Amino acid sequence: MQESFQESFDKSFKESCRNGAVKKGADQKVADKFCDCALVKFKETKSMDQAAKACVTELKIGINPSQ
């Protein structure tokens, strides 16, 4: 039962995250990468703020590796 809940939570989290990112102007590919990262970081930190900050940093590094 917990596995079913976890799968449902993950799916809902990613959909909500993706929709929010796209509404803010992110393209689908960036939104998907951000949301995959955010889900992992959220599970680690239990904080959406910390997850968002970490994932924005990771995406920036991935996009601009020289910085």
TORPA-4810 file (N, C-alpha, C, O; in nm, 3 decimals):
<nodes>
NODE_1_0.083_-0.119_0.000_0.000_0.000_0.000_0.088_0.126_0.000_0.056_0.223_-0.069_M
NODE_2_0.196_0.125_0.076_0.283_0.243_0.080_0.347_0.268_-0.055_0.364_0.383_-0.096_Q
NODE_3_0.384_0.160_-0.125_0.444_0.175_-0.258_0.346_0.242_-0.353_0.386_0.328_-0.433_E
NODE_4_0.221_0.205_-0.346_0.117_0.265_-0.429_0.101_0.413_-0.397_0.088_0.496_-0.487_S
NODE_5_0.102_0.446_-0.268_0.094_0.586_-0.227_0.214_0.664_-0.279_0.199_0.775_-0.329_F
NODE_6_0.333_0.606_-0.267_0.455_0.673_-0.310_0.452_0.701_-0.460_0.489_0.809_-0.504_Q
NODE_7_0.409_0.603_-0.538_0.399_0.621_-0.683_0.300_0.732_-0.717_0.325_0.813_-0.805_E
NODE_8_0.189_0.733_-0.648_0.087_0.835_-0.670_0.139_0.973_-0.631_0.117_1.071_-0.702_S
NODE_9_0.209_0.982_-0.517_0.267_1.108_-0.473_0.369_1.159_-0.574_0.367_1.276_-0.611_F
NODE_10_0.458_1.071_-0.618_0.563_1.109_-0.713_0.501_1.164_-0.842_0.544_1.267_-0.893_D
NODE_11_0.401_1.094_-0.893_0.336_1.135_-1.017_0.268_1.271_-0.999_0.282_1.360_-1.084_K
NODE_12_0.196_1.287_-0.890_0.127_1.412_-0.864_0.225_1.527_-0.844_0.203_1.637_-0.895_S
NODE_13_0.332_1.502_-0.772_0.435_1.603_-0.748_0.494_1.652_-0.880_0.503_1.772_-0.904_F
NODE_14_0.533_1.557_-0.965_0.596_1.592_-1.092_0.500_1.668_-1.184_0.540_1.765_-1.249_K
NODE_15_0.374_1.626_-1.188_0.277_1.694_-1.273_0.253_1.837_-1.226_0.251_1.931_-1.306_E
NODE_16_0.236_1.853_-1.096_0.214_1.986_-1.039_0.335_2.075_-1.060_0.323_2.192_-1.098_S
NODE_17_0.452_2.020_-1.035_0.577_2.094_-1.052_0.593_2.137_-1.198_0.623_2.253_-1.226_C
NODE_18_0.574_2.044_-1.290_0.590_2.070_-1.433_0.494_2.179_-1.479_0.533_2.271_-1.550_R
NODE_19_0.368_2.168_-1.436_0.269_2.269_-1.476_0.307_2.407_-1.424_0.294_2.506_-1.495_N
NODE_20_0.355_2.413_-1.301_0.397_2.541_-1.244_0.517_2.599_-1.315_0.523_2.719_-1.341_G
NODE_21_0.614_2.515_-1.347_0.735_2.561_-1.416_0.702_2.612_-1.556_0.754_2.715_-1.598_A
NODE_22_0.616_2.541_-1.627_0.579_2.582_-1.763_0.502_2.714_-1.758_0.521_2.800_-1.844_V
NODE_23_0.414_2.729_-1.659_0.340_2.855_-1.645_0.434_2.973_-1.619_0.404_3.086_-1.657_K
NODE_24_0.548_2.945_-1.556_0.645_3.051_-1.527_0.741_3.073_-1.643_0.832_3.155_-1.634_K
NODE_25_0.722_2.999_-1.753_0.800_3.024_-1.872_0.908_2.922_-1.906_0.979_2.939_-2.005_G
NODE_26_0.923_2.818_-1.826_1.024_2.716_-1.855_0.976_2.629_-1.971_0.856_2.603_-1.985_A
NODE_27_1.070_2.586_-2.055_1.027_2.492_-2.158_1.012_2.353_-2.095_1.059_2.329_-1.984_D
NODE_28_0.948_2.264_-2.167_0.913_2.132_-2.114_1.036_2.053_-2.068_1.032_1.988_-1.963_Q
NODE_29_1.143_2.056_-2.145_1.263_1.978_-2.112_1.326_2.028_-1.982_1.363_1.948_-1.896_K
NODE_30_1.338_2.159_-1.967_1.395_2.217_-1.845_1.302_2.188_-1.727_1.349_2.154_-1.618_V
NODE_31_1.172_2.202_-1.748_1.076_2.175_-1.642_1.087_2.030_-1.593_1.084_2.004_-1.473_A
NODE_32_1.100_1.937_-1.687_1.112_1.796_-1.649_1.239_1.771_-1.569_1.235_1.700_-1.468_D
NODE_33_1.351_1.827_-1.612_1.477_1.809_-1.538_1.466_1.869_-1.398_1.506_1.807_-1.299_K
NODE_34_1.412_1.990_-1.390_1.397_2.057_-1.261_1.308_1.974_-1.168_1.341_1.954_-1.051_F
NODE_35_1.196_1.928_-1.220_1.100_1.857_-1.136_1.152_1.720_-1.091_1.124_1.677_-0.979_C
NODE_36_1.226_1.652_-1.177_1.288_1.525_-1.136_1.385_1.551_-1.020_1.387_1.477_-0.921_D
NODE_37_1.464_1.655_-1.034_1.559_1.693_-0.930_1.485_1.734_-0.802_1.519_1.690_-0.692_C
NODE_38_1.383_1.817_-0.818_1.309_1.869_-0.702_1.246_1.757_-0.621_1.243_1.763_-0.498_A
NODE_39_1.195_1.655_-0.688_1.134_1.544_-0.615_1.237_1.473_-0.528_1.212_1.444_-0.411_L
NODE_40_1.353_1.446_-0.585_1.459_1.379_-0.509_1.503_1.466_-0.390_1.514_1.417_-0.278_V
NODE_41_1.528_1.594_-0.416_1.575_1.684_-0.310_1.467_1.705_-0.204_1.499_1.716_-0.085_K
NODE_42_1.341_1.711_-0.245_1.232_1.728_-0.149_1.225_1.608_-0.055_1.204_1.624_0.065_F
NODE_43_1.243_1.489_-0.109_1.241_1.370_-0.025_1.358_1.370_0.073_1.345_1.320_0.185_K
NODE_44_1.471_1.426_0.032_1.589_1.433_0.120_1.572_1.538_0.229_1.603_1.513_0.346_E
NODE_45_1.523_1.656_0.191_1.522_1.770_0.283_1.387_1.797_0.349_1.381_1.863_0.453_T
NODE_46_1.280_1.746_0.290_1.143_1.775_0.335_1.111_1.925_0.325_1.022_1.974_0.393_K
NODE_47_1.185_1.995_0.241_1.166_2.139_0.223_1.164_2.172_0.074_1.261_2.147_0.003_S
NODE_48_1.053_2.228_0.027_1.044_2.264_-0.114_1.138_2.381_-0.144_1.196_2.386_-0.252_M
NODE_49_1.154_2.473_-0.051_1.245_2.586_-0.073_1.389_2.537_-0.094_1.456_2.579_-0.187_D
NODE_50_1.435_2.448_-0.007_1.571_2.394_-0.020_1.585_2.313_-0.149_1.687_2.321_-0.217_Q
NODE_51_1.482_2.236_-0.182_1.485_2.156_-0.304_1.494_2.246_-0.427_1.572_2.221_-0.518_A
NODE_52_1.413_2.350_-0.429_1.413_2.441_-0.544_1.548_2.510_-0.560_1.600_2.519_-0.671_A
NODE_53_1.604_2.558_-0.450_1.734_2.626_-0.457_1.842_2.531_-0.508_1.922_2.568_-0.594_K
NODE_54_1.845_2.410_-0.456_1.947_2.313_-0.497_1.932_2.278_-0.645_2.031_2.267_-0.717_A
NODE_55_1.810_2.261_-0.691_1.788_2.221_-0.829_1.814_2.335_-0.928_1.863_2.311_-1.038_C
NODE_56_1.782_2.456_-0.890_1.814_2.570_-0.976_1.966_2.578_-0.992_2.016_2.599_-1.102_V
NODE_57_2.037_2.561_-0.883_2.184_2.563_-0.888_2.236_2.450_-0.978_2.322_2.473_-1.062_T
NODE_58_2.183_2.330_-0.960_2.227_2.217_-1.042_2.199_2.240_-1.190_2.282_2.208_-1.275_E
NODE_59_2.083_2.295_-1.221_2.049_2.321_-1.362_2.140_2.429_-1.421_2.182_2.419_-1.536_L
NODE_60_2.170_2.531_-1.343_2.258_2.637_-1.393_2.396_2.581_-1.420_2.458_2.616_-1.521_K
NODE_61_2.446_2.497_-1.333_2.577_2.436_-1.352_2.574_2.346_-1.477_2.669_2.345_-1.555_I
NODE_62_2.466_2.274_-1.493_2.452_2.186_-1.609_2.443_2.263_-1.739_2.493_2.218_-1.842_G
NODE_63_2.380_2.379_-1.734_2.363_2.460_-1.855_2.490_2.539_-1.884_2.528_2.554_-2.001_I
NODE_64_2.556_2.589_-1.780_2.677_2.669_-1.795_2.790_2.608_-1.711_2.823_2.661_-1.605_N
NODE_65_2.849_2.499_-1.756_2.950_2.430_-1.675_3.073_2.515_-1.646_3.148_2.482_-1.554_P
NODE_66_3.097_2.620_-1.719_3.215_2.703_-1.695_3.197_2.798_-1.577_3.294_2.858_-1.531_S
NODE_67_3.074_2.813_-1.528_3.050_2.906_-1.418_3.056_2.836_-1.285_3.038_2.900_-1.181_Q
</nodes>
